[in-house]
Amino acid sequence: MSTLVWDLVQLQRLTGTRAGKLLQLTPAKLDRTGDAWQYNVDGHKTVHHGHSRIVTIGRRSQEILSPRLMELSGTDHEIRGNWGTHHWG
């Protein structure tokens, strides 16, 4: 398994977030002001009921995400740009 896929699997496990939502993550959607970061998920499955979905990203998840976010720094590209070009099969 490539490191890209392994990172995605680990983030899913640590955050309880679906892969598709992690792939939509952009630096702009991430609040990194506190010790635990917060990701405000757009278009989640209960948004039509008026619910919001905030994913808390702890220290271990931050360690995984930080290098990926540095690659996207200054852009509005989704993480998908990093992982999406990988062939999953």
N, C-alpha and C positions, 0 to 999 in steps of 0.2 A: 504494500500500500504506500503510495507517495506521501510525502510530508504534508502536502496541501490537503489531501483527503483526510489524513490522520488528524490534522488540526481541526478540520470541520467536524469530524466525528467527536473529538474531545469537547469542542464548544457545544455541540448538541447535548452531550452527556452532562456537562457542567451547568448549562443554563436551562435545559429543558425546552429549548427552542427548535422549531423545525428547520431543516436545512434551507428550504426556500426563503425563509425569513432572515436567516443569517446571511444568505447570499445577497440580500437586498440592503444590507448594512452599509451606510456611508459614514465618513467622519462627521458630517453635519448632523446625523441622526443620533449621535452618541454624546451624552453629557458626561464629560470627564472631570467635573469640578470636585467631586468627592472621592473618598477612599474607594467606594464601590461605584463603578460607572453605571449609567442607566441608558438603555436603548429603548426609544419610543418606537414601537413596531407599527408601521402603517398597514392598513388593509388586512388586519387579522380577522379570524373567523367570527368574532362576536362584535365587531365594530358597528354592525347594523342595529345592535341593541343599545348603542351608546356607551359601550365599555371601551376603556383604553387598555393597552397591553404594554406594560413597562417591564423590560427584562433587566434584572440586576446582574452586572458583570463584575465578579469578584477578582481577587488577586491572580489566581491561576489562569482564569480566562483572559485577563488583561495581558498576562505574559505571552499567551498564544496570539492574541489579536494585535499587540503593539507593532511587531514587524510588518504585518499586513497593512496596518493603518499608515505606517511610515511610507510605504510604497504608494499609498493613495493621497498622501499629504498634499494639500493645495488643490485637490480635485473634488468633483462631486460624483465621481465614479463609484459604483457599488463594488463591494467585495467580489461580487460575481465576476468582475473584470479580471480578478486574480485567479479565482477558482474555476470560473466558467469555461476557460479555454482548455482545461484539463479534460482528457478523455476518460470518462468514468468507467468504461467497460474494460 
